[in-house]
Amino acid sequence: MKEKKEEYSYIVNRNNETKHKSRVRKVIAIFTTLSLLMGAFLLIDQLTPWIVFSKEEDMESVNKAEVESIREISLLDNKLTVPAALTKIEQITNDGTAVKVVVNYKNEKIYVSAGTNSTKFYFSQDKMKTWEKVTDDQLKYGIDISVFLKTSDNTIYFKGDRDKAIVAVTLPKEDKGLKVTYYVENGKGRLKYENVTRPLEFRKGTYGQWDSDLSKILDLSSFEITGYTLQFRLQATDTERAGRVVSVKIPKRQAPPKIRVDYSKMEISGLKAGQTLYQKEGESFQRLFAPEDSKIKTISLYELLFNQAQTPNVTPFPATTIEFQTAATDKKVASAIVAVEFQKQPDAPASGKILVDKTTVTFPEATKTTPYEYVVLHLGEKLDLTEVKWTKVTSNKPFEIKKVGKATPAPGDVIYYRLASTTNKETKVVTPASIYANVPITAVPITN
């Protein structure tokens, strides 16, 4: 009996020990598994950049394998989709081999060739309802892609007589992101380009040749003479179609001021307050015409032609040239410069150039080519060059002064006279009216 108890106790202890060892082994196994998992995670974490980098290297090596910069996408036995930029080319049926298709936007061509041994090729542009045979010239020189390029995506389908699998070529919609605007900065016209994702090209008008040298249009002044339209787009590459054409109107420059010289009033008109610029001879800067009253459109020659304003009719103004221009705005550049030449003002006629007998007046030297002019004012009236009206005399015959204003002449009234302005018929050179002189009327005829 004792022996049986001892045997039983041994068996129980052994079983307990076995269970304990089993638990320990399970714990060790679990711990080992967790350790392996943690190590794997750490390894993957460290390998991830290398894996990504390797993938980029593989893609780079594929890109370098392009032949003569033309990216060829071959679709053979298996269905394959390989994007070339935004172009999608894929085999959409599994009935054998497929033709090879190369899309080259720079040359504006689609090239089709046999996948295996096709001798005839077909394309469809109406979702495979009808098929058109590719001509021999199209096989040799390529199919012009421009007729297939739309503002939205457009899919063309290809197949061969032995390469039965159909290939779908989806040409992407045009890139509409480019924005080009004209603006004026510091008086100079400039162009602002936005959303430029690749090199640009431009052309002059709708039918000009595309040119990628933008340095040719850094100076826009030639286009601003009459106004012009330039067109821009993102350049096509082998794998990217050209962007949408953006037209930019280069506005015509400001209209020059219409300067009119009035030698009767000794002033210039046609000026606009805050807009007209003028530059005197010998000065290196422009002056802005800015009278206190913005409605004023004239300036006295005695103010314009002297460095300092002069009292009218005291000193003859000199021969000089004044340049006029309409100032630039934020939308238009300044106008062309208008140069106005002024001849030296003649001195006043000598006293013997007029004969006065009461109210009878004679200008002995007056002719059509050497005219004189006069005006009569009452005693005490001040001569205002901008207001008075001169009467021209082109003959040396005597004439009678019958009215001074609305009244008859009276002793003390004053005759102002001068050489009138003339224009040379051949040279068109204008000689200003001279400084004026004056002589009083001392007596009038006795009337009944």
Backbone torsions as a table, in degrees:
resi	resn	phi	psi	omega
1	MET	NA	-44.5	178.5
2	LYS	-61.4	-39.0	-178.9
3	GLU	-66.4	-38.9	179.0
4	LYS	-63.7	-40.9	178.4
5	LYS	-62.9	-42.7	-179.8
6	GLU	-64.0	-38.4	179.1
7	GLU	-66.0	-40.8	180.0
8	TYR	-63.7	-43.2	179.6
9	SER	-62.7	-37.8	179.2
10	TYR	-65.0	-42.0	-179.3
11	ILE	-64.5	-42.6	-179.7
12	VAL	-63.2	-44.9	-179.4
13	ASN	-63.5	-39.4	-179.9
14	ARG	-66.2	-41.1	178.4
15	ASN	-62.6	-42.0	179.1
16	ASN	-62.6	-41.0	179.6
17	GLU	-65.4	-39.1	178.9
18	THR	-64.2	-43.4	178.0
19	LYS	-61.4	-40.0	-179.2
20	HIS	-64.3	-44.6	178.6
21	LYS	-63.1	-37.5	179.0
22	SER	-63.9	-41.9	178.2
23	ARG	-63.0	-42.6	-179.3
24	VAL	-61.5	-43.2	179.5
25	ARG	-62.9	-38.8	178.7
26	LYS	-63.7	-43.8	179.7
27	VAL	-61.4	-43.8	179.4
28	ILE	-61.9	-43.1	-179.6
29	ALA	-62.1	-44.0	179.4
30	ILE	-62.5	-45.2	-179.0
31	PHE	-61.9	-41.9	179.0
32	THR	-62.2	-42.7	179.9
33	THR	-62.2	-44.5	178.8
34	LEU	-62.7	-39.8	179.8
35	SER	-63.4	-42.7	179.0
36	LEU	-62.9	-41.9	179.2
37	LEU	-63.2	-45.3	179.5
38	MET	-60.5	-42.1	178.7
39	GLY	-63.4	-39.3	179.2
40	ALA	-64.5	-43.1	178.8
41	PHE	-60.8	-44.2	179.2
42	LEU	-62.9	-40.9	179.8
43	LEU	-63.7	-45.2	179.3
44	ILE	-62.3	-40.9	-179.7
45	ASP	-60.4	-38.6	179.8
46	GLN	-78.9	-27.8	-178.0
47	LEU	-83.4	-19.4	-174.0
48	THR	-55.8	-50.1	179.1
49	PRO	-58.8	-37.2	-179.2
50	TRP	-66.7	-38.4	179.5
51	ILE	-64.3	-46.2	179.2
52	VAL	-62.3	-44.3	-179.5
53	PHE	-62.2	-39.8	179.1
54	SER	-63.6	-37.7	179.1
55	LYS	-65.1	-41.5	178.4
56	GLU	-64.7	-38.6	178.1
57	GLU	-63.0	-39.3	179.0
58	ASP	-63.0	-43.8	179.7
59	MET	-63.6	-39.6	179.5
60	GLU	-63.8	-40.0	179.1
61	SER	-66.0	-32.7	177.0
62	VAL	-67.2	-44.0	-180.0
63	ASN	-61.3	-38.1	-179.4
64	LYS	-68.2	-17.1	-178.6
65	ALA	-83.4	3.7	178.8
66	GLU	-63.2	143.1	-177.5
67	VAL	-98.5	118.0	179.0
68	GLU	51.4	41.1	175.7
69	SER	62.8	9.4	175.9
70	ILE	-100.6	124.4	-175.9
71	ARG	-88.2	111.5	-177.3
72	GLU	-99.1	134.6	178.9
73	ILE	-119.9	111.3	-177.9
74	SER	-100.3	133.3	178.6
75	LEU	-118.5	108.6	-175.0
76	LEU	-105.6	-126.1	-170.4
77	ASP	-69.3	-37.1	-174.2
78	ASN	-97.7	153.3	176.3
79	LYS	-65.6	128.0	-173.3
80	LEU	-144.6	136.3	177.0
81	THR	-122.8	116.0	179.1
82	VAL	-127.0	112.7	-179.4
83	PRO	-76.4	132.1	171.9
84	ALA	-110.3	102.8	-169.5
85	ALA	56.5	-118.2	178.9
86	LEU	-100.4	2.7	-180.0
87	THR	-81.0	135.1	-180.0
88	LYS	-113.7	120.7	178.5
89	ILE	-124.3	122.3	-178.0
90	GLU	-148.3	148.6	173.7
91	GLN	-84.0	122.3	-172.6
92	ILE	-105.8	-4.3	174.4
93	THR	-130.0	159.2	-176.1
94	ASN	-112.4	26.9	-176.4
95	ASP	-94.3	62.7	175.5
96	GLY	103.1	-159.6	-177.9
97	THR	-79.9	168.1	-177.7
98	ALA	-127.3	157.6	177.2
99	VAL	-71.6	163.5	174.3
100	LYS	-94.8	139.3	-179.2
101	VAL	-129.7	130.7	174.8
102	VAL	-122.6	125.7	177.9
103	VAL	-108.3	123.4	179.2
104	ASN	-127.5	103.0	-176.1
105	TYR	-72.3	-28.4	-179.1
106	LYS	-65.8	-40.6	176.4
107	ASN	-87.1	-7.1	-177.6
108	GLU	58.3	45.1	-177.5
109	LYS	-134.1	150.7	166.9
110	ILE	-115.4	125.0	-179.9
111	TYR	-107.8	131.4	-179.3
112	VAL	-120.7	135.3	177.1
113	SER	-144.4	169.2	-175.0
114	ALA	-71.1	142.0	171.1
115	GLY	-80.0	-42.4	175.4
116	THR	-122.0	-83.3	-177.2
117	ASN	-141.0	36.2	175.8
118	SER	-67.7	144.6	176.7
119	THR	-116.7	-14.0	176.9
120	LYS	-126.4	145.0	-175.7
121	PHE	-134.2	150.8	-174.9
122	TYR	-138.2	152.4	173.7
123	PHE	-139.2	155.9	180.0
124	SER	-133.1	135.7	177.0
125	GLN	-117.9	13.1	178.9
126	ASP	-127.3	44.5	176.8
127	LYS	59.9	40.3	172.8
128	MET	68.9	20.0	175.4
129	LYS	-74.0	-40.2	176.7
130	THR	-133.8	155.5	-178.7
131	TRP	-123.9	136.2	-179.8
132	GLU	-113.6	135.5	-178.3
133	LYS	-75.3	137.1	174.8
134	VAL	-76.3	125.5	-176.5
135	THR	-74.1	166.2	178.9
136	ASP	-62.7	-40.2	178.5
137	ASP	-65.5	-37.1	177.9
138	GLN	-67.1	-35.1	176.1
139	LEU	-67.4	-36.7	-176.2
140	LYS	-78.9	-45.6	-173.4
141	TYR	-105.1	-8.6	-178.2
142	GLY	96.8	156.1	177.3
143	ILE	-90.1	127.8	179.9
144	ASP	-62.5	124.4	-173.8
145	ILE	-85.2	-17.9	-172.4
146	SER	-60.8	-31.3	-178.5
147	VAL	-71.2	-17.4	-178.0
148	PHE	-98.4	-11.8	-177.1
149	LEU	-79.2	121.6	-178.4
150	LYS	-117.5	175.7	176.3
151	THR	-74.1	-19.2	176.2
152	SER	-119.1	174.9	179.2
153	ASP	-58.4	145.0	179.7
154	ASN	-141.7	129.1	-176.1
155	THR	-108.4	129.4	176.2
156	ILE	-115.0	141.0	-176.1
157	TYR	-113.1	142.7	-178.0
158	PHE	-132.2	150.6	173.0
159	LYS	-159.8	168.1	177.5
160	GLY	-120.4	171.6	179.9
161	ASP	-72.1	-22.4	176.7
162	ARG	-118.9	-25.3	171.0
163	ASP	-88.0	87.7	-169.4
164	LYS	-75.0	-26.0	-177.3
165	ALA	-61.8	138.7	-176.9
166	ILE	-89.8	134.2	178.8
167	VAL	-109.5	126.2	177.4
168	ALA	-100.6	126.3	177.9
169	VAL	-115.1	111.0	-179.0
170	THR	-99.9	111.8	178.1
171	LEU	-85.1	129.1	-173.3
172	PRO	-72.7	160.1	174.7
173	LYS	-67.7	159.0	-177.4
174	GLU	-73.2	148.0	177.7
175	ASP	-74.8	120.2	-176.3
176	LYS	-107.2	13.7	-173.8
177	GLY	-78.6	-23.9	-174.6
178	LEU	-63.8	137.7	176.8
179	LYS	-135.7	127.7	178.4
180	VAL	-127.7	127.9	-178.9
181	THR	-131.0	149.5	177.2
182	TYR	-99.3	138.3	175.8
183	TYR	-150.0	165.7	-179.7
184	VAL	-114.5	127.9	179.3
185	GLU	-132.4	124.4	-178.1
186	ASN	53.6	38.3	176.7
187	GLY	79.9	2.1	-177.2
188	LYS	-117.1	135.6	178.2
189	GLY	-73.5	135.0	-179.3
190	ARG	-137.2	165.3	176.8
191	LEU	-117.9	138.3	178.0
192	LYS	-113.9	127.4	-178.7
193	TYR	-109.4	132.6	178.6
194	GLU	-130.4	151.1	178.7
195	ASN	58.6	45.2	178.2
196	VAL	-90.2	105.7	-176.6
197	THR	-98.3	-10.1	176.2
198	ARG	-161.3	173.7	-175.3
199	PRO	-54.1	148.2	-179.1
200	LEU	-101.4	163.7	169.6
201	GLU	-144.0	157.2	-177.7
202	PHE	-135.9	165.2	171.6
203	ARG	-146.7	157.3	-179.5
204	LYS	-91.9	111.2	-178.7
205	GLY	73.9	-173.0	-174.7
206	THR	-76.2	-27.2	-172.5
207	TYR	-113.8	10.7	178.7
208	GLY	-73.1	167.9	177.9
209	GLN	-83.5	138.5	178.9
210	TRP	-68.6	137.0	-176.9
211	ASP	-137.2	132.0	-178.4
212	SER	-93.7	-2.4	-178.8
213	ASP	-88.0	90.7	-176.7
214	LEU	-71.5	-13.2	178.0
215	SER	-64.1	-19.7	179.8
216	LYS	-70.4	-16.6	-178.6
217	ILE	-120.8	24.2	173.2
218	LEU	-67.6	-35.7	175.8
219	ASP	-98.5	112.9	-176.1
220	LEU	-98.6	3.9	-172.1
221	SER	-60.6	-34.0	179.9
222	SER	-65.6	-37.5	179.8
223	PHE	-72.8	-24.9	-176.7
224	GLU	-80.6	-8.8	179.8
225	ILE	-63.7	-47.6	-178.8
226	THR	-116.8	-10.0	-171.0
227	GLY	89.9	142.1	-174.6
228	TYR	-158.7	159.4	177.7
229	THR	-115.2	124.7	173.9
230	LEU	-108.5	146.5	178.6
231	GLN	-119.4	143.2	-176.7
232	PHE	-131.3	156.3	172.0
233	ARG	-162.5	159.7	171.2
234	LEU	-70.7	134.6	-177.5
235	GLN	-65.0	147.2	171.5
236	ALA	-76.6	145.2	170.5
237	THR	-116.0	-177.3	178.3
238	ASP	-59.4	-34.0	-172.4
239	THR	-115.0	0.9	-179.8
240	GLU	-129.3	132.4	180.0
241	ARG	-74.9	156.2	177.7
242	ALA	-63.2	149.8	-179.7
243	GLY	-77.2	175.9	178.9
244	ARG	-62.1	142.7	178.8
245	VAL	-76.3	126.4	180.0
246	VAL	-111.6	121.4	179.4
247	SER	-95.2	134.5	179.5
248	VAL	-125.2	121.8	178.8
249	LYS	-84.8	117.2	173.2
250	ILE	-86.8	109.2	-172.9
251	PRO	-69.4	150.0	174.8
252	LYS	-63.6	140.0	-179.4
253	ARG	-61.8	168.3	-179.8
254	GLN	-56.9	146.7	176.3
255	ALA	-71.6	136.6	179.7
256	PRO	-68.7	155.1	178.7
257	PRO	-66.3	143.6	178.5
258	LYS	-91.9	88.6	-174.8
259	ILE	-80.6	130.3	176.5
260	ARG	-126.4	124.9	179.6
261	VAL	-97.3	124.2	179.9
262	ASP	-113.9	100.3	-178.9
263	TYR	-77.8	-10.1	174.0
264	SER	-71.9	-45.0	179.8
265	LYS	-95.2	-4.9	-179.1
266	MET	55.5	52.9	178.9
267	GLU	-150.3	166.3	175.6
268	ILE	-114.7	137.9	177.1
269	SER	-121.5	173.5	-179.1
270	GLY	96.4	7.3	179.3
271	LEU	-86.5	150.9	177.9
272	LYS	-123.6	124.4	-177.0
273	ALA	-59.4	132.0	177.6
274	GLY	76.5	0.1	-178.1
275	GLN	-125.0	-32.9	-175.5
276	THR	-89.5	128.9	174.8
277	LEU	-106.3	146.8	173.9
278	TYR	-142.9	149.8	-177.7
279	GLN	-132.4	124.9	-179.5
280	LYS	-81.0	152.8	179.3
281	GLU	-61.6	133.0	179.8
282	GLY	91.4	-11.6	178.5
283	GLU	-96.4	150.9	-177.1
284	SER	-104.3	10.8	-177.8
285	PHE	-137.2	159.5	177.6
286	GLN	-97.7	147.1	175.6
287	ARG	-106.7	142.2	177.1
288	LEU	-94.4	128.7	175.9
289	PHE	-72.4	108.8	-174.0
290	ALA	-141.4	70.9	177.4
291	PRO	-68.2	158.9	179.6
292	GLU	-62.0	-37.6	176.6
293	ASP	-97.3	113.9	-175.5
294	SER	-66.9	-12.3	179.5
295	LYS	-80.4	-15.1	-179.2
296	ILE	-71.9	132.9	-177.7
297	LYS	-125.3	12.6	-177.3
298	THR	-128.2	161.1	175.0
299	ILE	-144.2	140.0	-178.4
300	SER	-69.9	140.9	176.4
301	LEU	-63.6	-28.2	179.8
302	TYR	-73.7	-19.1	173.2
303	GLU	-90.0	-37.0	-174.8
304	LEU	-76.2	-40.2	-169.2
305	LEU	-92.6	-4.3	176.1
306	PHE	-112.7	154.7	177.0
307	ASN	-66.1	-29.7	174.7
308	GLN	-129.1	145.4	-177.8
309	ALA	-58.1	136.6	-178.5
310	GLN	-115.0	154.0	173.6
311	THR	-70.3	129.3	-177.6
312	PRO	-56.1	142.8	170.7
313	ASN	70.1	20.1	176.8
314	VAL	-101.5	-52.0	180.0
315	THR	-120.0	129.5	177.1
316	PRO	-61.9	138.3	179.3
317	PHE	-77.8	150.5	-173.0
318	PRO	-82.2	167.2	171.3
319	ALA	-72.5	131.4	-177.0
320	THR	-162.6	174.3	176.9
321	THR	-128.6	132.3	177.5
322	ILE	-117.7	133.5	179.0
323	GLU	-102.0	134.6	-179.7
324	PHE	-120.9	149.6	-178.2
325	GLN	-158.3	146.2	172.4
326	THR	-88.0	129.0	-174.8
327	ALA	-66.9	156.2	178.2
328	ALA	-74.0	157.1	171.9
329	THR	-119.0	-173.1	178.2
330	ASP	-77.9	-3.8	-179.6
331	LYS	-118.9	-21.9	-178.8
332	LYS	-134.5	144.9	176.5
333	VAL	-79.2	168.7	-178.8
334	ALA	-63.2	158.0	-178.6
335	SER	-73.9	175.5	169.6
336	ALA	-64.8	157.4	179.6
337	ILE	-88.3	130.4	177.4
338	VAL	-103.7	119.1	179.5
339	ALA	-98.9	126.8	179.3
340	VAL	-116.0	122.4	180.0
341	GLU	-94.3	137.8	178.3
342	PHE	-119.7	130.0	174.1
343	GLN	-83.9	157.4	179.7
344	LYS	-61.7	137.5	179.6
345	GLN	-73.9	130.1	178.9
346	PRO	-66.6	153.9	175.5
347	ASP	-69.8	168.3	-179.9
348	ALA	-67.3	147.0	177.2
349	PRO	-63.1	147.1	177.2
350	ALA	-68.9	164.8	-175.0
351	SER	-63.1	-27.7	-178.0
352	GLY	-78.3	-1.7	-178.9
353	LYS	-81.3	-5.4	176.5
354	ILE	-136.2	138.6	176.7
355	LEU	-119.0	128.0	-177.8
356	VAL	-124.1	122.4	175.5
357	ASP	-123.6	97.2	-172.8
358	LYS	57.0	-108.2	179.6
359	THR	-109.8	11.7	175.9
360	THR	-96.5	129.1	-173.9
361	VAL	-123.8	141.3	176.1
362	THR	-136.3	135.0	170.4
363	PHE	-109.8	96.4	-171.0
364	PRO	-58.7	-29.2	-174.9
365	GLU	-103.5	7.7	-177.4
366	ALA	-71.8	129.8	175.1
367	THR	-140.7	179.9	178.0
368	LYS	-68.2	-30.3	179.2
369	THR	-91.0	-16.6	176.4
370	THR	-129.9	72.7	-177.3
371	PRO	-80.7	153.6	172.0
372	TYR	-114.5	167.6	174.6
373	GLU	-147.8	152.9	-175.9
374	TYR	-145.4	163.7	172.8
375	VAL	-149.5	142.7	-177.7
376	VAL	-114.5	129.5	178.7
377	LEU	-120.8	151.9	177.2
378	HIS	-71.5	158.8	178.0
379	LEU	-55.6	129.8	178.6
380	GLY	92.6	-16.3	177.6
381	GLU	-76.0	142.7	-179.4
382	LYS	-99.4	135.9	179.8
383	LEU	-78.2	120.4	175.9
384	ASP	-112.3	110.4	-174.5
385	LEU	-58.6	-27.4	-178.0
386	THR	-82.3	-7.7	-175.2
387	GLU	-116.0	-35.0	-172.6
388	VAL	-73.6	157.0	177.3
389	LYS	-117.3	119.8	-177.4
390	TRP	-86.7	147.2	175.8
391	THR	-107.6	125.3	-176.0
392	LYS	-85.7	143.0	178.9
393	VAL	-124.5	122.7	-178.1
394	THR	-119.3	16.1	-178.6
395	SER	-140.4	152.2	178.5
396	ASN	-89.9	11.8	178.1
397	LYS	-77.9	144.3	178.3
398	PRO	-67.6	151.8	176.7
399	PHE	-144.1	161.5	-174.5
400	GLU	-106.0	135.4	172.9
401	ILE	-89.4	111.3	-175.5
402	LYS	-101.2	-26.7	-177.4
403	LYS	-136.3	143.7	169.5
404	VAL	-122.8	100.4	-169.9
405	GLY	70.6	-123.7	176.7
406	LYS	-103.3	2.2	-177.3
407	ALA	-109.1	167.1	175.1
408	THR	-81.4	156.4	179.3
409	PRO	-60.7	150.9	179.7
410	ALA	-142.0	153.1	176.7
411	PRO	-55.0	138.0	-177.0
412	GLY	98.9	-19.9	174.5
413	ASP	-62.6	152.7	-173.1
414	VAL	-119.4	132.5	174.8
415	ILE	-98.2	118.0	174.7
416	TYR	-99.6	135.2	-176.6
417	TYR	-144.5	157.9	-179.2
418	ARG	-164.8	166.9	170.8
419	LEU	-72.8	131.1	-179.1
420	ALA	-76.3	159.0	176.7
421	SER	-69.2	142.4	179.4
422	THR	-132.9	158.3	177.7
423	THR	-125.3	125.9	177.4
424	ASN	-69.9	123.8	-174.9
425	LYS	-64.3	-31.0	-177.3
426	GLU	-85.1	-48.6	-175.5
427	THR	-92.8	-15.0	-177.6
428	LYS	65.2	14.6	177.5
429	VAL	-74.6	131.7	-177.7
430	VAL	-100.0	127.3	174.0
431	THR	-98.0	123.3	-176.5
432	PRO	-64.4	160.6	170.4
433	ALA	-63.6	149.1	-174.7
434	SER	-80.0	172.5	166.8
435	ILE	-59.0	141.6	-178.9
436	TYR	-93.5	155.2	173.5
437	ALA	-120.4	177.0	179.5
438	ASN	-148.2	156.3	177.6
439	VAL	-145.1	137.7	-178.0
440	PRO	-83.7	157.8	169.9
441	ILE	-92.9	116.3	-174.4
442	THR	-93.9	-22.2	-179.7
443	ALA	-152.2	158.1	178.4
444	VAL	-128.2	156.7	179.4
445	PRO	-61.6	147.0	175.9
446	ILE	-80.1	125.8	-179.7
447	THR	-115.8	152.8	178.8
448	ASN	-75.7	NA	NA
